[in-house]
């Protein structure tokens, strides 16, 4: 699956916004303490997704530069 830079940036910024909202929800006690583990799990999944997408973008750009040679 090819991923454009624009899509990658959009996913990155949206995921960061979600993480900031989760953090603010925890700090302002909007998210009850019994859901902190669920919130942490969502944050970890988003972080892993971002790592996978970054690796995919790196491999995609690497193959593009090899094809140009």
mmCIF file of the N, C-alpha and C atoms, coordinates in Angstrom:
data_MODEL
# 
_entry.id   MODEL 
# 
loop_
_atom_site.group_PDB 
_atom_site.id 
_atom_site.type_symbol 
_atom_site.label_atom_id 
_atom_site.label_alt_id 
_atom_site.label_comp_id 
_atom_site.label_asym_id 
_atom_site.label_entity_id 
_atom_site.label_seq_id 
_atom_site.pdbx_PDB_ins_code 
_atom_site.Cartn_x 
_atom_site.Cartn_y 
_atom_site.Cartn_z 
_atom_site.occupancy 
_atom_site.B_iso_or_equiv 
_atom_site.pdbx_formal_charge 
_atom_site.auth_seq_id 
_atom_site.auth_comp_id 
_atom_site.auth_asym_id 
_atom_site.auth_atom_id 
_atom_site.pdbx_PDB_model_num 
ATOM 1   N N  . UNK A 1 1  ? 0.844   -1.171 0.000   1.00 0.00 ? 1  UNK A N  1 
ATOM 2   C CA . UNK A 1 1  ? 0.000   0.000  0.000   1.00 0.00 ? 1  UNK A CA 1 
ATOM 3   C C  . UNK A 1 1  ? 0.891   1.236  0.000   1.00 0.00 ? 1  UNK A C  1 
ATOM 4   N N  . UNK A 1 2  ? 0.684   2.094  -0.966  1.00 0.00 ? 2  UNK A N  1 
ATOM 5   C CA . UNK A 1 2  ? 1.435   3.341  -1.019  1.00 0.00 ? 2  UNK A CA 1 
ATOM 6   C C  . UNK A 1 2  ? 0.735   4.376  -0.151  1.00 0.00 ? 2  UNK A C  1 
ATOM 7   N N  . UNK A 1 3  ? 1.566   5.119  0.540   1.00 0.00 ? 3  UNK A N  1 
ATOM 8   C CA . UNK A 1 3  ? 1.068   6.132  1.450   1.00 0.00 ? 3  UNK A CA 1 
ATOM 9   C C  . UNK A 1 3  ? 1.675   7.467  1.038   1.00 0.00 ? 3  UNK A C  1 
ATOM 10  N N  . UNK A 1 4  ? 0.817   8.420  0.726   1.00 0.00 ? 4  UNK A N  1 
ATOM 11  C CA . UNK A 1 4  ? 1.339   9.721  0.310   1.00 0.00 ? 4  UNK A CA 1 
ATOM 12  C C  . UNK A 1 4  ? 1.814   10.503 1.530   1.00 0.00 ? 4  UNK A C  1 
ATOM 13  N N  . UNK A 1 5  ? 2.673   11.460 1.281   1.00 0.00 ? 5  UNK A N  1 
ATOM 14  C CA . UNK A 1 5  ? 3.206   12.290 2.364   1.00 0.00 ? 5  UNK A CA 1 
ATOM 15  C C  . UNK A 1 5  ? 2.094   13.098 3.020   1.00 0.00 ? 5  UNK A C  1 
ATOM 16  N N  . UNK A 1 6  ? 1.154   13.563 2.223   1.00 0.00 ? 6  UNK A N  1 
ATOM 17  C CA . UNK A 1 6  ? 0.041   14.339 2.756   1.00 0.00 ? 6  UNK A CA 1 
ATOM 18  C C  . UNK A 1 6  ? -0.811  13.495 3.714   1.00 0.00 ? 6  UNK A C  1 
ATOM 19  N N  . UNK A 1 7  ? -1.088  12.262 3.328   1.00 0.00 ? 7  UNK A N  1 
ATOM 20  C CA . UNK A 1 7  ? -1.860  11.363 4.177   1.00 0.00 ? 7  UNK A CA 1 
ATOM 21  C C  . UNK A 1 7  ? -1.095  11.028 5.454   1.00 0.00 ? 7  UNK A C  1 
ATOM 22  N N  . UNK A 1 8  ? 0.201   10.783 5.303   1.00 0.00 ? 8  UNK A N  1 
ATOM 23  C CA . UNK A 1 8  ? 1.031   10.472 6.459   1.00 0.00 ? 8  UNK A CA 1 
ATOM 24  C C  . UNK A 1 8  ? 1.036   11.633 7.451   1.00 0.00 ? 8  UNK A C  1 
ATOM 25  N N  . UNK A 1 9  ? 1.192   12.854 6.951   1.00 0.00 ? 9  UNK A N  1 
ATOM 26  C CA . UNK A 1 9  ? 1.177   14.025 7.832   1.00 0.00 ? 9  UNK A CA 1 
ATOM 27  C C  . UNK A 1 9  ? -0.177  14.197 8.508   1.00 0.00 ? 9  UNK A C  1 
ATOM 28  N N  . UNK A 1 10 ? -1.254  13.963 7.773   1.00 0.00 ? 10 UNK A N  1 
ATOM 29  C CA . UNK A 1 10 ? -2.591  14.073 8.344   1.00 0.00 ? 10 UNK A CA 1 
ATOM 30  C C  . UNK A 1 10 ? -2.777  13.065 9.476   1.00 0.00 ? 10 UNK A C  1 
ATOM 31  N N  . UNK A 1 11 ? -2.389  11.823 9.242   1.00 0.00 ? 11 UNK A N  1 
ATOM 32  C CA . UNK A 1 11 ? -2.512  10.782 10.270  1.00 0.00 ? 11 UNK A CA 1 
ATOM 33  C C  . UNK A 1 11 ? -1.661  11.141 11.488  1.00 0.00 ? 11 UNK A C  1 
ATOM 34  N N  . UNK A 1 12 ? -0.466  11.655 11.248  1.00 0.00 ? 12 UNK A N  1 
ATOM 35  C CA . UNK A 1 12 ? 0.420   12.029 12.345  1.00 0.00 ? 12 UNK A CA 1 
ATOM 36  C C  . UNK A 1 12 ? -0.191  13.129 13.199  1.00 0.00 ? 12 UNK A C  1 
ATOM 37  N N  . UNK A 1 13 ? -0.689  14.188 12.573  1.00 0.00 ? 13 UNK A N  1 
ATOM 38  C CA . UNK A 1 13 ? -1.250  15.301 13.325  1.00 0.00 ? 13 UNK A CA 1 
ATOM 39  C C  . UNK A 1 13 ? -2.547  14.918 14.043  1.00 0.00 ? 13 UNK A C  1 
ATOM 40  N N  . UNK A 1 14 ? -3.377  14.116 13.410  1.00 0.00 ? 14 UNK A N  1 
ATOM 41  C CA . UNK A 1 14 ? -4.615  13.677 14.055  1.00 0.00 ? 14 UNK A CA 1 
ATOM 42  C C  . UNK A 1 14 ? -4.303  12.795 15.261  1.00 0.00 ? 14 UNK A C  1 
ATOM 43  N N  . UNK A 1 15 ? -3.338  11.891 15.107  1.00 0.00 ? 15 UNK A N  1 
ATOM 44  C CA . UNK A 1 15 ? -2.996  11.017 16.233  1.00 0.00 ? 15 UNK A CA 1 
ATOM 45  C C  . UNK A 1 15 ? -2.394  11.819 17.383  1.00 0.00 ? 15 UNK A C  1 
ATOM 46  N N  . UNK A 1 16 ? -1.575  12.814 17.077  1.00 0.00 ? 16 UNK A N  1 
ATOM 47  C CA . UNK A 1 16 ? -1.042  13.670 18.139  1.00 0.00 ? 16 UNK A CA 1 
ATOM 48  C C  . UNK A 1 16 ? -2.154  14.459 18.827  1.00 0.00 ? 16 UNK A C  1 
ATOM 49  N N  . UNK A 1 17 ? -3.114  14.928 18.072  1.00 0.00 ? 17 UNK A N  1 
ATOM 50  C CA . UNK A 1 17 ? -4.239  15.661 18.655  1.00 0.00 ? 17 UNK A CA 1 
ATOM 51  C C  . UNK A 1 17 ? -5.057  14.748 19.578  1.00 0.00 ? 17 UNK A C  1 
ATOM 52  N N  . UNK A 1 18 ? -5.259  13.511 19.159  1.00 0.00 ? 18 UNK A N  1 
ATOM 53  C CA . UNK A 1 18 ? -5.989  12.555 20.004  1.00 0.00 ? 18 UNK A CA 1 
ATOM 54  C C  . UNK A 1 18 ? -5.234  12.303 21.297  1.00 0.00 ? 18 UNK A C  1 
ATOM 55  N N  . UNK A 1 19 ? -3.912  12.139 21.199  1.00 0.00 ? 19 UNK A N  1 
ATOM 56  C CA . UNK A 1 19 ? -3.116  11.910 22.402  1.00 0.00 ? 19 UNK A CA 1 
ATOM 57  C C  . UNK A 1 19 ? -3.157  13.113 23.343  1.00 0.00 ? 19 UNK A C  1 
ATOM 58  N N  . UNK A 1 20 ? -3.119  14.320 22.799  1.00 0.00 ? 20 UNK A N  1 
ATOM 59  C CA . UNK A 1 20 ? -3.201  15.518 23.631  1.00 0.00 ? 20 UNK A CA 1 
ATOM 60  C C  . UNK A 1 20 ? -4.566  15.600 24.309  1.00 0.00 ? 20 UNK A C  1 
ATOM 61  N N  . UNK A 1 21 ? -5.623  15.266 23.570  1.00 0.00 ? 21 UNK A N  1 
ATOM 62  C CA . UNK A 1 21 ? -6.964  15.288 24.168  1.00 0.00 ? 21 UNK A CA 1 
ATOM 63  C C  . UNK A 1 21 ? -7.093  14.249 25.276  1.00 0.00 ? 21 UNK A C  1 
ATOM 64  N N  . UNK A 1 22 ? -6.512  13.067 25.072  1.00 0.00 ? 22 UNK A N  1 
ATOM 65  C CA . UNK A 1 22 ? -6.549  12.049 26.119  1.00 0.00 ? 22 UNK A CA 1 
ATOM 66  C C  . UNK A 1 22 ? -5.786  12.515 27.362  1.00 0.00 ? 22 UNK A C  1 
ATOM 67  N N  . UNK A 1 23 ? -4.629  13.125 27.148  1.00 0.00 ? 23 UNK A N  1 
ATOM 68  C CA . UNK A 1 23 ? -3.842  13.626 28.267  1.00 0.00 ? 23 UNK A CA 1 
ATOM 69  C C  . UNK A 1 23 ? -4.589  14.737 29.011  1.00 0.00 ? 23 UNK A C  1 
ATOM 70  N N  . UNK A 1 24 ? -5.171  15.659 28.265  1.00 0.00 ? 24 UNK A N  1 
ATOM 71  C CA . UNK A 1 24 ? -5.935  16.728 28.907  1.00 0.00 ? 24 UNK A CA 1 
ATOM 72  C C  . UNK A 1 24 ? -7.146  16.178 29.653  1.00 0.00 ? 24 UNK A C  1 
ATOM 73  N N  . UNK A 1 25 ? -7.766  15.161 29.085  1.00 0.00 ? 25 UNK A N  1 
ATOM 74  C CA . UNK A 1 25 ? -8.893  14.527 29.768  1.00 0.00 ? 25 UNK A CA 1 
ATOM 75  C C  . UNK A 1 25 ? -8.482  13.878 31.075  1.00 0.00 ? 25 UNK A C  1 
ATOM 76  N N  . UNK A 1 26 ? -7.295  13.302 31.091  1.00 0.00 ? 26 UNK A N  1 
ATOM 77  C CA . UNK A 1 26 ? -6.806  12.697 32.328  1.00 0.00 ? 26 UNK A CA 1 
ATOM 78  C C  . UNK A 1 26 ? -6.415  13.774 33.346  1.00 0.00 ? 26 UNK A C  1 
ATOM 79  N N  . UNK A 1 27 ? -5.769  14.836 32.887  1.00 0.00 ? 27 UNK A N  1 
ATOM 80  C CA . UNK A 1 27 ? -5.322  15.879 33.807  1.00 0.00 ? 27 UNK A CA 1 
ATOM 81  C C  . UNK A 1 27 ? -6.478  16.668 34.409  1.00 0.00 ? 27 UNK A C  1 
ATOM 82  N N  . UNK A 1 28 ? -7.536  16.859 33.642  1.00 0.00 ? 28 UNK A N  1 
ATOM 83  C CA . UNK A 1 28 ? -8.687  17.617 34.141  1.00 0.00 ? 28 UNK A CA 1 
ATOM 84  C C  . UNK A 1 28 ? -9.743  16.718 34.771  1.00 0.00 ? 28 UNK A C  1 
ATOM 85  N N  . UNK A 1 29 ? -9.434  15.442 34.893  1.00 0.00 ? 29 UNK A N  1 
ATOM 86  C CA . UNK A 1 29 ? -10.329 14.456 35.533  1.00 0.00 ? 29 UNK A CA 1 
ATOM 87  C C  . UNK A 1 29 ? -11.645 14.257 34.779  1.00 0.00 ? 29 UNK A C  1 
ATOM 88  N N  . UNK A 1 30 ? -11.653 14.572 33.471  1.00 0.00 ? 30 UNK A N  1 
ATOM 89  C CA . UNK A 1 30 ? -12.830 14.292 32.641  1.00 0.00 ? 30 UNK A CA 1 
ATOM 90  C C  . UNK A 1 30 ? -12.934 12.785 32.424  1.00 0.00 ? 30 UNK A C  1 
ATOM 91  N N  . UNK A 1 31 ? -11.781 12.155 32.246  1.00 0.00 ? 31 UNK A N  1 
ATOM 92  C CA . UNK A 1 31 ? -11.730 10.696 32.135  1.00 0.00 ? 31 UNK A CA 1 
ATOM 93  C C  . UNK A 1 31 ? -11.574 10.150 33.551  1.00 0.00 ? 31 UNK A C  1 
ATOM 94  N N  . UNK A 1 32 ? -12.512 9.312  33.999  1.00 0.00 ? 32 UNK A N  1 
ATOM 95  C CA . UNK A 1 32 ? -12.427 8.774  35.362  1.00 0.00 ? 32 UNK A CA 1 
ATOM 96  C C  . UNK A 1 32 ? -11.169 7.901  35.537  1.00 0.00 ? 32 UNK A C  1 
ATOM 97  N N  . UNK A 1 33 ? -10.630 7.858  36.750  1.00 0.00 ? 33 UNK A N  1 
ATOM 98  C CA . UNK A 1 33 ? -9.402  7.084  36.994  1.00 0.00 ? 33 UNK A CA 1 
ATOM 99  C C  . UNK A 1 33 ? -9.512  5.600  36.647  1.00 0.00 ? 33 UNK A C  1 
ATOM 100 N N  . UNK A 1 34 ? -10.683 5.005  36.711  1.00 0.00 ? 34 UNK A N  1 
ATOM 101 C CA . UNK A 1 34 ? -10.807 3.581  36.382  1.00 0.00 ? 34 UNK A CA 1 
ATOM 102 C C  . UNK A 1 34 ? -10.603 3.321  34.883  1.00 0.00 ? 34 UNK A C  1 
ATOM 103 N N  . UNK A 1 35 ? -10.633 4.371  34.058  1.00 0.00 ? 35 UNK A N  1 
ATOM 104 C CA . UNK A 1 35 ? -10.409 4.219  32.620  1.00 0.00 ? 35 UNK A CA 1 
ATOM 105 C C  . UNK A 1 35 ? -9.007  4.619  32.187  1.00 0.00 ? 35 UNK A C  1 
ATOM 106 N N  . UNK A 1 36 ? -8.121  4.896  33.123  1.00 0.00 ? 36 UNK A N  1 
ATOM 107 C CA . UNK A 1 36 ? -6.754  5.296  32.782  1.00 0.00 ? 36 UNK A CA 1 
ATOM 108 C C  . UNK A 1 36 ? -6.014  4.195  32.037  1.00 0.00 ? 36 UNK A C  1 
ATOM 109 N N  . UNK A 1 37 ? -6.210  2.955  32.415  1.00 0.00 ? 37 UNK A N  1 
ATOM 110 C CA . UNK A 1 37 ? -5.528  1.849  31.731  1.00 0.00 ? 37 UNK A CA 1 
ATOM 111 C C  . UNK A 1 37 ? -6.026  1.720  30.293  1.00 0.00 ? 37 UNK A C  1 
ATOM 112 N N  . UNK A 1 38 ? -7.302  1.923  30.080  1.00 0.00 ? 38 UNK A N  1 
ATOM 113 C CA . UNK A 1 38 ? -7.851  1.895  28.724  1.00 0.00 ? 38 UNK A CA 1 
ATOM 114 C C  . UNK A 1 38 ? -7.270  3.040  27.895  1.00 0.00 ? 38 UNK A C  1 
ATOM 115 N N  . UNK A 1 39 ? -7.148  4.195  28.518  1.00 0.00 ? 39 UNK A N  1 
ATOM 116 C CA . UNK A 1 39 ? -6.571  5.348  27.839  1.00 0.00 ? 39 UNK A CA 1 
ATOM 117 C C  . UNK A 1 39 ? -5.120  5.088  27.476  1.00 0.00 ? 39 UNK A C  1 
ATOM 118 N N  . UNK A 1 40 ? -4.384  4.488  28.401  1.00 0.00 ? 40 UNK A N  1 
ATOM 119 C CA . UNK A 1 40 ? -2.989  4.144  28.137  1.00 0.00 ? 40 UNK A CA 1 
ATOM 120 C C  . UNK A 1 40 ? -2.880  3.143  26.995  1.00 0.00 ? 40 UNK A C  1 
ATOM 121 N N  . UNK A 1 41 ? -3.772  2.175  26.943  1.00 0.00 ? 41 UNK A N  1 
ATOM 122 C CA . UNK A 1 41 ? -3.774  1.190  25.861  1.00 0.00 ? 41 UNK A CA 1 
ATOM 123 C C  . UNK A 1 41 ? -4.027  1.858  24.517  1.00 0.00 ? 41 UNK A C  1 
ATOM 124 N N  . UNK A 1 42 ? -4.973  2.789  24.458  1.00 0.00 ? 42 UNK A N  1 
ATOM 125 C CA . UNK A 1 42 ? -5.251  3.523  23.213  1.00 0.00 ? 42 UNK A CA 1 
ATOM 126 C C  . UNK A 1 42 ? -4.025  4.330  22.798  1.00 0.00 ? 42 UNK A C  1 
ATOM 127 N N  . UNK A 1 43 ? -3.371  4.969  23.756  1.00 0.00 ? 43 UNK A N  1 
ATOM 128 C CA . UNK A 1 43 ? -2.180  5.764  23.448  1.00 0.00 ? 43 UNK A CA 1 
ATOM 129 C C  . UNK A 1 43 ? -1.054  4.881  22.915  1.00 0.00 ? 43 UNK A C  1 
ATOM 130 N N  . UNK A 1 44 ? -0.873  3.709  23.490  1.00 0.00 ? 44 UNK A N  1 
ATOM 131 C CA . UNK A 1 44 ? 0.171   2.791  23.029  1.00 0.00 ? 44 UNK A CA 1 
ATOM 132 C C  . UNK A 1 44 ? -0.127  2.289  21.622  1.00 0.00 ? 44 UNK A C  1 
ATOM 133 N N  . UNK A 1 45 ? -1.375  1.969  21.349  1.00 0.00 ? 45 UNK A N  1 
ATOM 134 C CA . UNK A 1 45 ? -1.758  1.503  20.008  1.00 0.00 ? 45 UNK A CA 1 
ATOM 135 C C  . UNK A 1 45 ? -1.522  2.603  18.974  1.00 0.00 ? 45 UNK A C  1 
ATOM 136 N N  . UNK A 1 46 ? -1.868  3.831  19.308  1.00 0.00 ? 46 UNK A N  1 
ATOM 137 C CA . UNK A 1 46 ? -1.630  4.947  18.390  1.00 0.00 ? 46 UNK A CA 1 
ATOM 138 C C  . UNK A 1 46 ? -0.137  5.133  18.159  1.00 0.00 ? 46 UNK A C  1 
ATOM 139 N N  . UNK A 1 47 ? 0.655   5.017  19.221  1.00 0.00 ? 47 UNK A N  1 
ATOM 140 C CA . UNK A 1 47 ? 2.104   5.158  19.105  1.00 0.00 ? 47 UNK A CA 1 
ATOM 141 C C  . UNK A 1 47 ? 2.691   4.072  18.204  1.00 0.00 ? 47 UNK A C  1 
ATOM 142 N N  . UNK A 1 48 ? 2.246   2.826  18.375  1.00 0.00 ? 48 UNK A N  1 
ATOM 143 C CA . UNK A 1 48 ? 2.730   1.720  17.539  1.00 0.00 ? 48 UNK A CA 1 
ATOM 144 C C  . UNK A 1 48 ? 2.312   1.926  16.089  1.00 0.00 ? 48 UNK A C  1 
ATOM 145 N N  . UNK A 1 49 ? 1.087   2.393  15.861  1.00 0.00 ? 49 UNK A N  1 
ATOM 146 C CA . UNK A 1 49 ? 0.625   2.686  14.505  1.00 0.00 ? 49 UNK A CA 1 
ATOM 147 C C  . UNK A 1 49 ? 1.496   3.741  13.843  1.00 0.00 ? 49 UNK A C  1 
ATOM 148 N N  . UNK A 1 50 ? 1.858   4.778  14.597  1.00 0.00 ? 50 UNK A N  1 
ATOM 149 C CA . UNK A 1 50 ? 2.721   5.828  14.041  1.00 0.00 ? 50 UNK A CA 1 
ATOM 150 C C  . UNK A 1 50 ? 4.100   5.282  13.692  1.00 0.00 ? 50 UNK A C  1 
ATOM 151 N N  . UNK A 1 51 ? 4.632   4.377  14.514  1.00 0.00 ? 51 UNK A N  1 
ATOM 152 C CA . UNK A 1 51 ? 5.939   3.773  14.230  1.00 0.00 ? 51 UNK A CA 1 
ATOM 153 C C  . UNK A 1 51 ? 5.863   2.937  12.962  1.00 0.00 ? 51 UNK A C  1 
ATOM 154 N N  . UNK A 1 52 ? 4.812   2.145  12.824  1.00 0.00 ? 52 UNK A N  1 
ATOM 155 C CA . UNK A 1 52 ? 4.641   1.306  11.633  1.00 0.00 ? 52 UNK A CA 1 
ATOM 156 C C  . UNK A 1 52 ? 4.521   2.171  10.382  1.00 0.00 ? 52 UNK A C  1 
ATOM 157 N N  . UNK A 1 53 ? 3.746   3.234  10.458  1.00 0.00 ? 53 UNK A N  1 
ATOM 158 C CA . UNK A 1 53 ? 3.591   4.114  9.299   1.00 0.00 ? 53 UNK A CA 1 
ATOM 159 C C  . UNK A 1 53 ? 4.897   4.816  8.952   1.00 0.00 ? 53 UNK A C  1 
ATOM 160 N N  . UNK A 1 54 ? 5.675   5.207  9.969   1.00 0.00 ? 54 UNK A N  1 
ATOM 161 C CA . UNK A 1 54 ? 6.962   5.858  9.709   1.00 0.00 ? 54 UNK A CA 1 
ATOM 162 C C  . UNK A 1 54 ? 7.930   4.885  9.025   1.00 0.00 ? 54 UNK A C  1 
ATOM 163 N N  . UNK A 1 55 ? 7.934   3.626  9.453   1.00 0.00 ? 55 UNK A N  1 
ATOM 164 C CA . UNK A 1 55 ? 8.782   2.614  8.811   1.00 0.00 ? 55 UNK A CA 1 
ATOM 165 C C  . UNK A 1 55 ? 8.354   2.412  7.366   1.00 0.00 ? 55 UNK A C  1 
ATOM 166 N N  . UNK A 1 56 ? 7.047   2.364  7.147   1.00 0.00 ? 56 UNK A N  1 
ATOM 167 C CA . UNK A 1 56 ? 6.536   2.190  5.790   1.00 0.00 ? 56 UNK A CA 1 
ATOM 168 C C  . UNK A 1 56 ? 6.928   3.379  4.905   1.00 0.00 ? 56 UNK A C  1 
ATOM 169 N N  . UNK A 1 57 ? 6.831   4.589  5.432   1.00 0.00 ? 57 UNK A N  1 
ATOM 170 C CA . UNK A 1 57 ? 7.228   5.765  4.654   1.00 0.00 ? 57 UNK A CA 1 
ATOM 171 C C  . UNK A 1 57 ? 8.727   5.736  4.350   1.00 0.00 ? 57 UNK A C  1 
ATOM 172 N N  . UNK A 1 58 ? 9.540   5.302  5.309   1.00 0.00 ? 58 UNK A N  1 
ATOM 173 C CA . UNK A 1 58 ? 10.976  5.201  5.098   1.00 0.00 ? 58 UNK A CA 1 
ATOM 174 C C  . UNK A 1 58 ? 11.288  4.193  4.000   1.00 0.00 ? 58 UNK A C  1 
ATOM 175 N N  . UNK A 1 59 ? 10.656  3.016  4.047   1.00 0.00 ? 59 UNK A N  1 
ATOM 176 C CA . UNK A 1 59 ? 10.885  2.004  3.021   1.00 0.00 ? 59 UNK A CA 1 
ATOM 177 C C  . UNK A 1 59 ? 10.394  2.477  1.661   1.00 0.00 ? 59 UNK A C  1 
ATOM 178 N N  . UNK A 1 60 ? 9.288   3.179  1.641   1.00 0.00 ? 60 UNK A N  1 
ATOM 179 C CA . UNK A 1 60 ? 8.732   3.689  0.395   1.00 0.00 ? 60 UNK A CA 1 
ATOM 180 C C  . UNK A 1 60 ? 9.664   4.724  -0.229  1.00 0.00 ? 60 UNK A C  1 
ATOM 181 N N  . UNK A 1 61 ? 10.204  5.622  0.578   1.00 0.00 ? 61 UNK A N  1 
ATOM 182 C CA . UNK A 1 61 ? 11.114  6.626  0.040   1.00 0.00 ? 61 UNK A CA 1 
ATOM 183 C C  . UNK A 1 61 ? 12.440  5.993  -0.373  1.00 0.00 ? 61 UNK A C  1 
ATOM 184 N N  . UNK A 1 62 ? 12.866  4.965  0.342   1.00 0.00 ? 62 UNK A N  1 
ATOM 185 C CA . UNK A 1 62 ? 14.099  4.264  -0.003  1.00 0.00 ? 62 UNK A CA 1 
ATOM 186 C C  . UNK A 1 62 ? 13.957  3.552  -1.338  1.00 0.00 ? 62 UNK A C  1 
ATOM 187 N N  . UNK A 1 63 ? 12.825  2.888  -1.553  1.00 0.00 ? 63 UNK A N  1 
ATOM 188 C CA . UNK A 1 63 ? 12.614  2.186  -2.822  1.00 0.00 ? 63 UNK A CA 1 
ATOM 189 C C  . UNK A 1 63 ? 12.457  3.177  -3.970  1.00 0.00 ? 63 UNK A C  1 
ATOM 190 N N  . UNK A 1 64 ? 11.884  4.347  -3.693  1.00 0.00 ? 64 UNK A N  1 
ATOM 191 C CA . UNK A 1 64 ? 11.729  5.369  -4.728  1.00 0.00 ? 64 UNK A CA 1 
ATOM 192 C C  . UNK A 1 64 ? 13.089  5.896  -5.170  1.00 0.00 ? 64 UNK A C  1 
ATOM 193 N N  . UNK A 1 65 ? 13.987  6.117  -4.217  1.00 0.00 ? 65 UNK A N  1 
ATOM 194 C CA . UNK A 1 65 ? 15.322  6.610  -4.582  1.00 0.00 ? 65 UNK A CA 1 
ATOM 195 C C  . UNK A 1 65 ? 16.137  5.532  -5.313  1.00 0.00 ? 65 UNK A C  1 
ATOM 196 N N  . UNK A 1 66 ? 15.930  4.269  -4.956  1.00 0.00 ? 66 UNK A N  1 
ATOM 197 C CA . UNK A 1 66 ? 16.621  3.185  -5.657  1.00 0.00 ? 66 UNK A CA 1 
ATOM 198 C C  . UNK A 1 66 ? 16.103  3.028  -7.077  1.00 0.00 ? 66 UNK A C  1 
ATOM 199 N N  . UNK A 1 67 ? 14.832  3.265  -7.301  1.00 0.00 ? 67 UNK A N  1 
ATOM 200 C CA . UNK A 1 67 ? 14.250  3.159  -8.637  1.00 0.00 ? 67 UNK A CA 1 
ATOM 201 C C  . UNK A 1 67 ? 14.722  4.293  -9.534  1.00 0.00 ? 67 UNK A C  1 
ATOM 202 N N  . UNK A 1 68 ? 15.057  5.442  -8.957  1.00 0.00 ? 68 UNK A N  1 
ATOM 203 C CA . UNK A 1 68 ? 15.496  6.576  -9.746  1.00 0.00 ? 68 UNK A CA 1 
ATOM 204 C C  . UNK A 1 68 ? 16.935  6.403  -10.234 1.00 0.00 ? 68 UNK A C  1 
ATOM 205 N N  . UNK A 1 69 ? 17.715  5.547  -9.575  1.00 0.00 ? 69 UNK A N  1 
ATOM 206 C CA . UNK A 1 69 ? 19.129  5.356  -9.952  1.00 0.00 ? 69 UNK A CA 1 
ATOM 207 C C  . UNK A 1 69 ? 19.290  4.549  -11.195 1.00 0.00 ? 69 UNK A C  1 
# 
